[in-house]
Amino acid sequence: MTYSFDIFDTCLVRKCGEPNCVFDLLAERAFIKPVPKDIKRSFVAARIAAGINSWTADQKLSDIYDSLGFEYPSLLQKQQLITLEQDIEREILCPVQEIVNLIFSLRQKGHRIVFISDMYLGAEFIKPILQKTGLLEPGDPVYVSCDVGMTKASGKLFSYIHEKEGIPYESWHHYGDNKISDIKIPQRFGIHTHKISHSYSPYQLRMKSVATLNFRLGDFMAGLSRSIALQGERSAHKDFVLDIIAPLFVSFVFRIMSDAREKGFKSLYFCARDAYPLYRIACQMREIFHEISINYLYISRESLYKGNDADKIGYFTQVGLASNSGDIAIVDMRSSGNTLRVLNDLLSRHNYAPVYGYFFEICSNKIEQRDGLSYSAELDALYLQQMNNPAVRKLPSNWYLYELFFPLNSQKRTVGYVNNGQEFVPVFEDRNNDDSALENRQDYVEWRNWAFDTYTNYYIQLGLTTHSDDIFYHIAIPQLVDFFNSPNKHYLSPLAEFYGLSPDNEMLKYVDNSLIRLPLNIIKKRTLWKRGTIFYSLPGWVARLLYKK
């Protein structure tokens, strides 16, 4: 049997999502000198039009640039643009692991593999990419329309391969994503067809709906999340991390570090444990912010409030936090401000300069609790209480999700410091009390850490750092608000597998999907998130109606 595979959007997907997004990336590098946004937009429009206007069955990339109706003094030369576009395609193409596994399985059974594409990038360009991703083996034929002057869409490419390779139609299976050229056309020849659909998840589709005028930001963000999800077995856990947590954390960290650079801070200390994912993300951004030292600080409220000053100040001096430079800040997910105040009081007593605080949320509800503090926070609980939008007003009430579940890790709480005779070291509690199921979910934590690293690298590679403000305010935060207000069931199932520590120090599930236990869960508060439990247990329209009433 012979199994043929379409290449683009079947075997390989682009990190930026849609094919036209390639040209937005191209426009960022196509000019020798910086140019206005409208010039970049005009170039992108011209490049897309050239592909349409010069179309023939044997269309090559050089033909497209021959018909490019765009000139500008600092634009690269034709051959430079061709090379640049090819380089970008190499950078952003990712294998789909499900297809890699399928092809491997077919090979193990002795079946023959063929690759087919309607594309202006020839086989000589495509083959090394397929080899590098583990899809292509020596001897596998690769047929591309621009090389043979025939297309799948016309059916002629299938006829050509049938004759050249001697493949009987009845023993031929073809996989592809296009319902016409990969399904209906080959079916006319009697070829067995298999529709491939690397679908976008619910919140990836929501990202794609974001309207922007200068950059296909929604498409980029959706493509970024999907390309990582497709590098393994897809699951709701992965979609939760890639669609909700990663866009929020990565844009948040970039904005923190940009602000730190502007304020002249030379050292950032990410507080264990809640800020550990933020620390990992910051480490991936070191090359961009090379002048800022990125550090991980073992600290907790307990370690600050208990123990003797000598051990505390000894540890802080050793790691460089206790300093008179005045250019140091700490980073944490959530704070009332008390931890920052106690820390700075300790530093002041020992004649060290105070440190600045970066928080995702400042949760103190009294103005006097903030007096004298130097900090910035994305969510201000006191301010949000005055908002007219009830969904935004409720953001702080979901703190246990973005403080406990979002940064979930396997680290133990710091409870103090001790001098072991050579250095000051943190002391940890005996076990991790935040998640009783964590021992069985270490695989999830490890994958999530890899996902944060990969997501951040792709985010930088795609040039999304310059759009971090728009991503944070127009994609990440609205999705967070939407999720907390009307959670999609697809994203609730991961929460049903984890436990968190309630304010009463009781281990509870975040959500539960049992109709039988629903009254108890609501009345007795047997889950951490009542709204999530209701939406998980009931049909979405019923839950929405219930809350509306």
KEBA-48584 format. One line per 5 residues: number of its first residue (from 1); their letters; for each residue x, y negated, z of C-alpha. Coordinates in steps of 0.1 Angstrom, whole numbers, plus 2048, in hexadecimal, padded with zeros to 3 digits. Each point is the difference from the previous one (the first is absolute). Last residue first. Example, Ala and Ser with C-alpha at 12.3 -4.5 7.8 and 13.67 -1.06 7.14 Angstrom:
KEBA-48584
2) SA) 889:80B:847 ~ 7F2:822:807
//
This chain:
KEBA-48584
549) KKYLL) 6C7:6A2:976 ~ 81E:7F9:7E9 ~ 815:818:814 ~ 7E7:81C:7FB ~ 7FC:7F7:7DC
544) RAVWG) 825:803:7FA ~ 801:821:812 ~ 7E3:80D:7EB ~ 810:7F4:7E0 ~ 821:811:808
539) PLSYF) 7F1:822:808 ~ 804:808:825 ~ 81C:810:815 ~ 81E:7ED:7F1 ~ 7EE:7DF:800
534) ITGRK) 7F5:804:824 ~ 822:80C:80B ~ 811:7E3:7EF ~ 7E9:7E7:811 ~ 806:810:822
529) WLTRK) 826:800:7FE ~ 812:80F:81E ~ 7EA:81E:803 ~ 7EC:80D:81D ~ 7F1:7DE:807
524) KIINL) 7E5:80E:817 ~ 7E3:7F1:7EC ~ 80F:802:7DD ~ 813:821:802 ~ 7E4:810:814
519) PLRIL) 7E6:7F6:7E6 ~ 817:80C:7E4 ~ 808:822:80F ~ 7E7:814:7EC ~ 806:7EB:7E1
514) SNDVY) 825:809:802 ~ 819:7EB:7EC ~ 817:7F4:81C ~ 816:7E1:800 ~ 820:7F4:811
509) KLMEN) 800:81F:816 ~ 804:7FA:825 ~ 81C:804:819 ~ 7F6:7ED:820 ~ 816:7E5:80E
504) DPSLG) 7E2:7E9:807 ~ 80B:7E9:7E4 ~ 7FD:81E:7EA ~ 81F:815:7F5 ~ 7FD:80D:7DD
499) YFEAL) 7F8:821:7F0 ~ 804:809:7DC ~ 7EF:817:7E7 ~ 7E0:7EC:7FC ~ 814:7E1:7F6
494) PSLYH) 80D:812:7E1 ~ 7DB:807:7F6 ~ 7F6:7DB:802 ~ 811:7F5:7E0 ~ 7EA:815:7E8
489) KNPSN) 7E2:7F6:815 ~ 803:7DB:7F5 ~ 7FF:7E9:81E ~ 7E6:7E3:7FF ~ 80C:7E4:817
484) FFDVL) 823:80E:80B ~ 808:80B:7DC ~ 7F3:7DF:7F1 ~ 814:7EB:818 ~ 820:815:7F9
479) QPIAI) 7FA:7FE:7DB ~ 7FB:7DA:803 ~ 821:7FF:814 ~ 815:814:7E7 ~ 7F3:7F2:7DF
474) HYFID) 7FA:7DA:7FF ~ 813:7F5:81F ~ 81D:818:802 ~ 804:806:7DA ~ 7FD:7DB:7F9
469) DSHTT) 81B:7F7:819 ~ 816:81D:7F4 ~ 7FF:7F5:7DC ~ 826:7F9:7FD ~ 806:822:811
464) LGLQI) 7EC:812:7E4 ~ 81E:800:7E9 ~ 7F9:824:7F5 ~ 821:80C:80E ~ 7F9:7F0:822
459) YYNTY) 7DE:811:803 ~ 80F:820:7F3 ~ 81A:800:81C ~ 7E6:7F7:81A ~ 7E9:81C:7F5
454) TDFAW) 81C:819:801 ~ 80B:7F7:823 ~ 7DC:7FE:80D ~ 7F8:821:7EF ~ 81E:811:80F
449) NRWEV) 7F5:7F5:823 ~ 7DD:80C:7F8 ~ 80D:822:7F5 ~ 813:804:821 ~ 7E2:7F5:815
444) YDQRN) 7E9:818:7ED ~ 818:81D:804 ~ 802:7F8:825 ~ 7DB:806:802 ~ 7FE:81E:818
439) ELASD) 816:7F0:81A ~ 7EB:7E0:7FC ~ 7E0:810:80B ~ 802:7F2:824 ~ 805:7DD:7F2
434) DNNRD) 80A:7E2:815 ~ 80F:813:81E ~ 822:808:7F0 ~ 812:814:81A ~ 81A:7FD:81B
429) EFVPV) 802:7DA:801 ~ 81F:7F1:7F0 ~ 81E:7EF:80F ~ 813:7E8:7EA ~ 826:800:801
424) FEQGN) 81A:7E8:80F ~ 823:809:7F8 ~ 81E:814:80C ~ 7F8:809:824 ~ 7DD:80C:7F8
419) NVYGV) 7F1:7DE:807 ~ 7DA:803:801 ~ 7E2:7F0:7EF ~ 7DB:803:805 ~ 7DF:80F:7F6
414) TRKQS) 804:803:7DA ~ 7E2:813:7F1 ~ 808:81F:7EC ~ 804:800:7DA ~ 7EB:817:7EA
409) NLPFF) 7F0:7E5:7EB ~ 7DE:7F0:7FA ~ 803:7DC:7F3 ~ 7DD:7FF:7F1 ~ 7F1:815:81B
404) LEYLY) 809:7ED:820 ~ 802:7DA:7F9 ~ 7ED:7FE:7DF ~ 7E5:819:80C ~ 7FF:7F7:825
399) WNSPL) 7FD:7DB:7F7 ~ 7DD:805:7F0 ~ 7F0:7E5:816 ~ 819:7E6:7F2 ~ 7EF:803:7DD
394) KRVAP) 7DD:7FA:80D ~ 7FE:7DC:7F7 ~ 80B:808:7DD ~ 7E2:817:7FC ~ 7E9:7E7:811
389) NNMQQ) 809:7E4:7E7 ~ 7F9:7DF:811 ~ 822:7FF:811 ~ 804:7F3:823 ~ 80B:820:810
384) LYLAD) 81B:801:7E5 ~ 812:7E3:811 ~ 803:811:821 ~ 80A:821:7F1 ~ 81B:7F0:7EB
379) LEASY) 809:818:7E4 ~ 81F:7F9:7EB ~ 815:7F6:81E ~ 81C:7E7:805 ~ 814:7FA:820
374) SLGDR) 810:7E7:817 ~ 7EF:802:822 ~ 7FE:7E2:818 ~ 7DB:803:806 ~ 7F1:81F:7F1
369) QEIKN) 7EF:80E:81F ~ 7F1:7DD:805 ~ 7EC:802:7E0 ~ 7ED:81F:80C ~ 7F5:81D:7EB
364) SCIEF) 822:811:7FD ~ 801:817:7E1 ~ 81C:7F3:7EB ~ 7FE:817:7E2 ~ 81A:80A:7E5
359) FYGYV) 81A:7F2:816 ~ 821:7ED:7FB ~ 810:7F3:820 ~ 81D:7E7:805 ~ 81C:807:819
354) PAYNH) 80A:7EB:81E ~ 825:7F6:805 ~ 814:811:81B ~ 808:7F2:822 ~ 7F9:81F:815
349) RSLLD) 7DF:7F4:80D ~ 7F8:7F3:7DD ~ 803:823:7F1 ~ 7E9:80F:81A ~ 7E7:7E4:7FB
344) NLVRL) 803:805:7DB ~ 7F7:825:804 ~ 7E3:7F9:818 ~ 7F2:7E6:7E8 ~ 804:817:7E1
339) TNGSS) 7EF:81C:813 ~ 7E4:7E9:80C ~ 7F8:7F3:7DD ~ 7E0:815:7FE ~ 812:815:7E6
334) RMDVI) 7FB:814:7E1 ~ 815:80F:7E4 ~ 822:7F6:80B ~ 81E:7ED:7F2 ~ 81B:7EF:816
329) AIDGS) 813:7E0:7F6 ~ 823:7F4:803 ~ 811:7DF:7F4 ~ 805:7EF:821 ~ 825:809:801
324) NSALG) 802:803:826 ~ 7FC:825:800 ~ 7ED:81C:811 ~ 7F3:814:7E2 ~ 823:80C:7F6
319) VQTFY) 7FC:825:807 ~ 818:800:81E ~ 7F1:7E0:80E ~ 7DD:80E:7FF ~ 80C:820:811
314) GIKDA) 812:7EE:81B ~ 7E4:7E8:805 ~ 7E8:81D:807 ~ 819:813:816 ~ 809:7E2:814
309) DNGKY) 7DD:7F3:803 ~ 7F4:81E:814 ~ 7E4:818:7F7 ~ 7DC:7FA:7F7 ~ 7EE:7E4:7ED
304) LSERS) 816:800:7E1 ~ 802:826:7FB ~ 7DB:803:807 ~ 7F6:7E6:7E6 ~ 815:813:7E7
299) IYLYN) 822:7FE:7F0 ~ 819:813:7EB ~ 80A:7E6:7E6 ~ 807:809:7DC ~ 816:7E8:7ED
294) ISIEH) 801:7EE:7DF ~ 81B:7E5:7FC ~ 7F5:7E5:7E8 ~ 819:7F2:7E6 ~ 7F9:81E:7E9
289) FIERM) 7DC:7F7:7FC ~ 7FA:80E:7DD ~ 819:81C:804 ~ 7F2:809:822 ~ 7DC:805:7F3
284) QCAIR) 800:826:805 ~ 80A:7FA:824 ~ 7E3:7E9:804 ~ 7E8:81C:7F6 ~ 80F:818:81A
279) YLPYA) 7FD:7E5:81A ~ 7DC:7F9:7F8 ~ 7F9:826:804 ~ 811:7FE:822 ~ 7ED:7E1:80C
274) DRACF) 7E9:813:817 ~ 81B:814:810 ~ 818:7EE:807 ~ 803:7DB:7FA ~ 810:7F3:7E0
269) YLSKF) 81D:7E9:807 ~ 808:7E5:7E5 ~ 821:7EF:7FF ~ 80C:7E2:7ED ~ 7E2:7E9:804
264) GKERA) 803:7E0:7EB ~ 7DC:7F6:800 ~ 7FE:805:7DA ~ 811:822:803 ~ 7E8:80B:81B
259) DSMIR) 7E3:7F5:7EB ~ 80B:815:7E3 ~ 806:81D:818 ~ 7DD:7FD:80E ~ 7F0:7FD:7DE
254) FVFSV) 813:81F:7F4 ~ 7F5:813:81F ~ 7DB:7F7:7FB ~ 801:809:7DB ~ 80E:822:809
249) FLPAI) 7E9:806:81E ~ 7DF:7F8:7F0 ~ 807:810:7DE ~ 80D:81F:812 ~ 7E3:804:819
244) IDLVF) 7E1:7FF:7EA ~ 806:810:7DE ~ 820:814:804 ~ 7FA:80C:824 ~ 7DB:807:7FC
239) DKHAS) 806:810:7DE ~ 81A:817:80F ~ 7E9:80C:81C ~ 7E3:804:7E7 ~ 815:818:7ED
234) REGQL) 813:804:7DF ~ 81A:81B:7FD ~ 821:7F1:7F7 ~ 80F:7E4:7EA ~ 7DD:7F6:7F6
229) AISRS) 7FB:7EC:820 ~ 81F:7EC:7F8 ~ 7F3:7F6:7DD ~ 7DD:7F9:80E ~ 80C:7E6:81A
224) LGAMF) 815:7ED:7E6 ~ 7E6:802:7E5 ~ 7E6:7F1:818 ~ 818:7E4:80A ~ 80A:7F9:7DC
219) DGLRF) 7DD:800:7F3 ~ 7F4:7E8:81B ~ 81D:7E9:7F9 ~ 7FC:7FD:7DB ~ 813:7DF:801
214) NLTAV) 7F8:7DC:7F9 ~ 7DA:7FD:801 ~ 7F6:818:81C ~ 7E0:813:806 ~ 800:81D:819
209) SKMRL) 7EC:81D:7F1 ~ 81E:816:7FC ~ 805:7FE:826 ~ 7DD:80D:805 ~ 807:81D:7E9
204) QYPSY) 81F:808:815 ~ 7E9:7FE:81E ~ 7E9:81B:7F2 ~ 81D:817:7F3 ~ 80B:7FC:7DC
199) SHSIK) 7FD:81F:7EA ~ 81C:814:7F1 ~ 7E8:810:7E8 ~ 80C:81C:7EA ~ 7E7:810:7E8
194) HTHIG) 808:823:7F5 ~ 7FC:80B:7DC ~ 800:821:7EE ~ 809:7FB:7DC ~ 7E5:80A:7E7
189) FRQPI) 80A:7E6:7E6 ~ 7E3:7E9:808 ~ 809:804:825 ~ 821:7EE:7F9 ~ 7ED:7E0:7F7
184) KIDSI) 7E6:801:81C ~ 819:805:81D ~ 822:7F0:7FE ~ 7F9:7E5:7E5 ~ 7DC:7F9:80B
179) KNDGY) 7FD:805:825 ~ 823:7F3:806 ~ 811:80F:81F ~ 812:81F:7F2 ~ 805:825:802
174) HHWSE) 800:817:7E1 ~ 7FC:825:7FE ~ 80A:814:7E0 ~ 7F9:825:7FB ~ 7E1:7FA:7E9
169) YPIGE) 813:7E5:7EC ~ 81B:818:7F6 ~ 822:7EF:805 ~ 818:803:7E3 ~ 817:7E4:80D
164) KEHIY) 800:7EC:7E0 ~ 7DD:809:7F5 ~ 7EE:7FB:821 ~ 816:7E2:808 ~ 7F5:7EE:7E0
159) SFLKG) 7DC:809:805 ~ 801:7F2:824 ~ 811:7E1:7F3 ~ 7E6:7FC:7E5 ~ 7E2:7FE:818
154) SAKTM) 7FC:7DB:7FA ~ 802:7F8:825 ~ 81D:818:805 ~ 814:7EB:7E8 ~ 816:804:7E2
149) GVDCS) 81E:7ED:7F4 ~ 819:81A:80B ~ 817:7EC:818 ~ 7E7:7E5:80A ~ 7E6:81B:808
144) VYVPD) 815:812:81A ~ 807:825:800 ~ 816:80F:81B ~ 809:825:7FC ~ 80D:812:81F
139) GPELL) 822:811:7F7 ~ 812:7F3:81E ~ 7E8:7FA:81D ~ 7E9:7E3:805 ~ 7EB:7F8:81F
134) GTKQL) 81B:7FE:81B ~ 7FE:7DA:804 ~ 822:7FA:7F1 ~ 7F8:816:7E2 ~ 7E0:7EE:7F8
129) IPKIF) 812:7DE:802 ~ 81D:80D:7EA ~ 7E6:80C:7E6 ~ 7EC:7E0:7FE ~ 81A:7E9:7EE
124) EAGLY) 80B:81A:7E7 ~ 7DB:80A:7FB ~ 7F7:7DD:7F5 ~ 7EF:7E3:811 ~ 7E4:7F3:7EB
119) MDSIF) 7E8:81A:80E ~ 7E6:819:7F8 ~ 80E:81C:814 ~ 806:826:800 ~ 815:817:816
114) VIRHG) 802:826:7FA ~ 803:81C:819 ~ 801:826:7F8 ~ 7F2:819:819 ~ 815:81A:811
109) KQRLS) 7ED:802:821 ~ 81B:7ED:813 ~ 7FE:7E5:7E5 ~ 7DB:7FC:807 ~ 807:7FC:825
104) FILNV) 81B:7E6:7FA ~ 7E9:7ED:7E9 ~ 7E5:7FF:81B ~ 818:7F5:81B ~ 80D:7E3:7EB
99) IEQVP) 7DC:7F8:7F8 ~ 7F6:7FE:825 ~ 820:7ED:807 ~ 7F7:7E3:7E8 ~ 822:7F3:7F5
94) CLIER) 808:7DB:803 ~ 807:7E5:7E5 ~ 809:7DE:80E ~ 826:7FE:7FB ~ 801:811:7DE
89) EIDQE) 7E4:7EA:7F3 ~ 813:7E1:80C ~ 820:80B:7EE ~ 7EC:805:7E0 ~ 7F1:7DD:802
84) LTILQ) 823:7F2:806 ~ 80F:812:7E3 ~ 7E5:7F4:7E8 ~ 803:7DC:80E ~ 826:800:7FB
79) QKQLL) 7FB:80D:7DD ~ 7E8:7E3:7F8 ~ 815:7E4:811 ~ 7F8:7F4:822 ~ 7E9:7E2:804
74) SPYEF) 810:7E0:80C ~ 7F6:7EA:7E3 ~ 7DD:80E:7FC ~ 7F0:813:7E3 ~ 7E1:816:7FE
69) GLSDY) 7EF:812:7E4 ~ 80F:822:806 ~ 7FC:812:7DE ~ 824:80E:7FF ~ 7FD:807:825
64) IDSLK) 7E4:818:7FA ~ 813:811:7E4 ~ 81E:805:816 ~ 7EB:812:81A ~ 7F6:819:7E5
59) QDATW) 7DF:804:7ED ~ 7FE:820:7EC ~ 7DA:803:800 ~ 7FD:7DB:7FA ~ 7FA:7E3:818
54) SNIGA) 811:7DF:7F9 ~ 7E3:7EA:80B ~ 7F8:813:820 ~ 824:802:80D ~ 806:7DC:7F6
49) AIRAA) 7E1:7F5:812 ~ 80D:80F:821 ~ 822:7EF:7FC ~ 7EF:7DF:7F7 ~ 7EA:801:81F
44) VFSRK) 81E:808:816 ~ 814:7E4:7F1 ~ 7E4:7E7:805 ~ 7FD:80A:824 ~ 825:7FB:805
39) IDKPV) 7FE:7DE:7F0 ~ 7E2:7F7:817 ~ 814:80A:81E ~ 81B:7E7:7FA ~ 823:80B:7F6
34) PKIFA) 81F:80A:812 ~ 81F:804:7EA ~ 80B:81D:7EA ~ 7DD:80B:7FA ~ 7F2:824:7FD
29) REALL) 804:80A:824 ~ 7DF:7F6:811 ~ 7EE:804:7DE ~ 80A:825:7FF ~ 7F0:806:822
24) DFVCN) 7DF:7F0:7F3 ~ 805:815:7E0 ~ 801:820:813 ~ 7DF:7F7:810 ~ 7F1:806:7DE
19) PEGCK) 804:826:805 ~ 7EA:800:820 ~ 80E:80D:821 ~ 81F:7ED:80B ~ 811:820:80B
14) RVLCT) 7FA:80F:7DE ~ 7F3:823:7FC ~ 810:81E:7F1 ~ 7F3:823:7F7 ~ 7DD:7F5:7F8
9) DFIDF) 7FF:7DA:800 ~ 81B:800:7E5 ~ 80B:822:7F4 ~ 7E4:815:7F0 ~ 806:824:808
4) SYTM) 801:81F:7EA ~ 7FC:824:80C ~ 808:81C:7E8 ~ 7F5:824:807
//
